[in-house]
Amino acid sequence: MPASADDKLNEILRKLDYMHEDIKKFGGIPLPLIDEHASPDSSIPIGRNARFSMARATTDKDTGGPTINLVTSAEGCPSAPQAPCPGSSATPTRAGAASKRVVLSVEGSSEALDASSRRRISQAEKQKLKDFVKPLLLQQGMGDVHELTNAPCAWLLSIALTCSYVASENITIEDILRQNRLAMHYVSFPSVTLAELYDISNEFIEHHPKMVEKKVRCEVVTFDTETMDEQSDGMNADDRFFIRSLSQFRKELTQNSDNPMYIVNFDPYLIEQHEIRMRINDIENPDTEGQPDLIKPRWSAKNQGTFALVTDFRPALHSVSLGVPLLLEDGRIIIEEHTVPLQTLYNALCVKDGYCNRSRGFLRVFRSEQHIEKIPSIFPLGMLDGTHSGGLSMTAIDTSIAPHIVGLALLHHLVTQTLLSEKAPNVKSGAATLRGIPVTELCQVLNLDIATIVGCSNKASVSMAFSWYRVFLDKLNLTENVALGVVLINRRGGADDGPVNVQDDVFMSHIDLAIRTKSVMLIGFNVNIALNVVVDPRPEPCHFAIVIGLDIEQGIVRLADVSVKKYRKTWNVPLPRLYNAVIGYGYLVAASSPETIAMLNAKQYEKSILGDARYSLPPTMRLHRFEYPKKNYVVTILAEAFDTLGFDANVETVANLSGFHISFMLSAHLPLESAATVARNYSHNHLGDQASILTTHMDKDTKNSTPQTLIDQICLAVESPKERCLIVNFDTAVIQANKGVWNGGSGGPYAIVLSYDKDTSLVTLSDANQEAFLRTWVCPLNLLFDAISAVDSISLRARGTLLLTTEMQNDNYVGTYGYDMTHSLVHHPFKPSVWPALHCLALVASEMCGSDAVATSNCSGLYSSEDFLYTKTAFSVPKEILASRLDSREIVDFANSAFGRLHIPLEASTADSSESKNFLETCRDKSDGGKNVTVTLLGYDTFPIHGVHGFSVGVVNRVRGEKSGSTVQVVDGNGCTLGSVWERPADELEKAVTAVVRITRKTVN
């Protein structure tokens, strides 16, 4: 915000005071009294409060209440009509010579002054917002603006601009990233859910010194329209509100006494379609001067949604202006403004978020002297969301996973971090690389299939969760270390009304017991009753949360939700409402002492559950046929390809044995290189390297980007269907736009090539559609090539093909150092790396130091790229992203600075070599006792190697050969776009290398 903004605001206020001097002089203007015989002491109702004043006139007089002071005057002209007071609704009357005039004293007009003051403040704030937004607006004469395509984070920019305006401070997206220690891939997110927006904003506002000093607050408002209980006491005893009608939304924007700034989460497709219709109307209107340009559609009907600022609202015109912030390559932020009717924006806000199936809404950021005391949590919030343990966090868990499965994983995570930390300190996850919330471990140990994992929770889920967790603890040999109990709350006979087996005071005592003993309480409840709005239309809307706090005096319970993308990380609920919501469900309690569980008096519930077969785990059996899940997953196509080649594969085994968390595998779209990494890991971990994988990108202006290359690959695969299987990755929008080809069934962006007709140039494909009738379809070769050549919005390069063969791939691992990017802390393995050099430094530090290092991330010597990024005193997202290249000295200087601040005993130095005969020796690392003493980093130009322009950094994983025919294998810092591991001839790689850095261990004296 400009430094002179406060001066401008004061100047505006002075002008408004001068303009309203007539209001301040209101007491000196006479008013005619219609009734000449009226007593000077009587209270006369005037204006819009007349009826209220008439009703209380006598009472006020008797009790000494507020009255309107009347002053009489004998002055006046007997023949001239008396004009009414300015702003009054009284009609002019002719008064006689003896007529008495009524004059309002200044102290009697407090209501008018308050209204005037509010109006002036509102106008001043409106002008202040205009002055703030005006320099940022995208003007027509600005020409082409170069948006930073790697960082389409309108939501993050909206938070920064809103906090800057409300707090009158210069807040940048870098401030938010650093304060919240967000993962770097967040800048590449075009959108997040409304709950995520609130959590990120609230965490920043509560902990940033400038926000705390200026007393900035934020509230989230959703457009949930159906209320469960109209007479309920508030929305959760929390700052959770909802809008149910257009008039209520208009009232919210009009009566903004706190002068907030709004961040709206809406469907941009409806806004864009309205603008297109208006533009067409302007073109067809003959009175329109000039020919306006048509709007090129950018949004499809099915989109992730976006965020914008409310920059202006004009009640008289029923229109609202939205400002979508954009980050440019030069680091500037501009606002793309759209003015639409209020009804259009309301409709766009009422569209549900397709990802989490929740209503959209807005975030209100404002200043307030009121401070809401939060109920203390018995667990650190960093432990609850998984950030303290590294790896998979709650914000990265897919919303399609059943709430009771996520609840069990969070329950076990808290049990491991608290109850088992002293009894069994050596308890670790089943997979060393899968850290964080143990959702994957739970699914693997219990051998759950995909249909169960992505199923829904119901009333029986509480009993199933108890039964399953007992089996889970037994398989991990932890039964003796954890005391487990369950309480089921039901009405007699399962009726809708009637007596409850557990009274409300007993329920409160159980919660108090869990809080006092710091036990882990997983509670299942009716989410509609708990939130007081219908968010789940199912007959049994079961949801789960962890009880983390209780305020007995106010009767409020604090919960940690298992679905933070839907309902926020923590929220409060009145105890009576939670009791009503838990009827028909129940809760689990995990404690360190059996005495704590005995106080629940719940043995009968445990006996009932264990004696009912429907709550037990389903028997595992080997499937004799390949089954397709109900949803489209990339792992479905990969599993089918392996199965086609005769290998042992199904969707569950590929998802569980690929080396990644199950949550990341439940995606309808993975970038091509990420899918190849999954297939390569499955072949290595489960098939003994019997299958090999080859990727080909159809990047523009490369030798592979031709239809003939695609034809050759197809023919090679269909000629030997038992030895080769070709998978194509295409843009579904390109196919669906051609109505003559699309059969109406979307099976995802991956498909297996079944056959090719050379005469008609038709390709037969099979995708992941569950419906067999829609699974197989035919596509012209040219259209398929266009769809394959389309740029992937995640990897930001063209799609391509994936060829699976029965050739052995064990040679890829012979003689390597065994480096793997998953050995460091990667918060999302299938998102592009914004700063590859930082990923490589994190990998090197994790591989070379391990548990010997003092880890700032509290992860036993495992480091993430964020650990290195936030050691910088200052950084710029655009500058870091657009760095065309880094030389050796830049990498060395930053690495040594970061190593020192993180207390990592490593040292970086340059190792450049301009002579080709020394390049191989430069890349070779020294080892001592099977442990590398040095590690080499290569910075290189990506175009000669991968055919796509850019710069990346990789870690040398193997050097093979001496001179001619020698090759170098590299673990890339941007595996999502360029491939996790690749190998090139040394002479080819040398031409592309721009920096060589050697990292060594420091000698300890």
Protein Blocks (a to p, Z undefined) as FASTA:
>chain_A
ZZklmmmmmmmmmmmmmmmmmmmmmmmpccddfblmbcfkbccdehjllmmmmmmmmmmm
mnopacddddddfbdcfkbccdddehiabdcddddfkbccddddfklmmmmmmmmmmmmm
mmmmmmmmmmmmmmmpccfklopadddfklccfklmmmmmmmmmmnopacdfklmmmmno
pafklmmpmbdcfklmmmmmmmmmmmmmklmmnopacddddfbfbdfblmbgcjhopabd
cdfbfklmmmmmmmmmkopaddddddfklmmmmmmmmmmmmmmpmkbgcjddddddfbdf
bdgbiadddfbdcfknopacdddddddfkopacdddddddfklmmmmmmpccfklopacd
dddddddfbdcdddddfbdfklmnommngpjdfklpcfkbcfklmmmmmmmmmmmmmmmm
mmmmmbccfblklgcjdkkmmmmmnopafklmmmccdfklmmmmmmmmmmmmmmnopmmm
pccdddddddehhiabdcdfbdfklmmmmmmmmmmnopacdddddfklmnopafbfbfbl
cdddddfbdcfknopacdddfblklnojbdcddfklmmmmmgoiacddddfbfklmmmno
pmlmmmmmmmpmklpccdddddfbdcddfbdcfklmmmmmmmmnopacdfklmmmmnopa
fklmmcfbdcfklmmmmmmmmmmmmnoopaccddddfbehiaklcfklmmmmmmmmmmmm
mlbccdddddfklmmmmmklmgoiagbjbdcdfbdcfklopacdddfbfblklmpccddf
klmmmmmmpccfklopacddddddfbdfklmmgopahiafklpccfblkbccfblmlmmm
mmmmmmmnmmmbccfklnghpacfklmmmmpfbdcfklmmmmmbacfklmmmmmmmmmmm
nopabddddfbdfbfklmmmmmpccdeehiafbdcdddddfklmnopacddddddfbded
jkeoiacddddfblmlnopbdcddfklmmmmpcbdcdddddddZZ
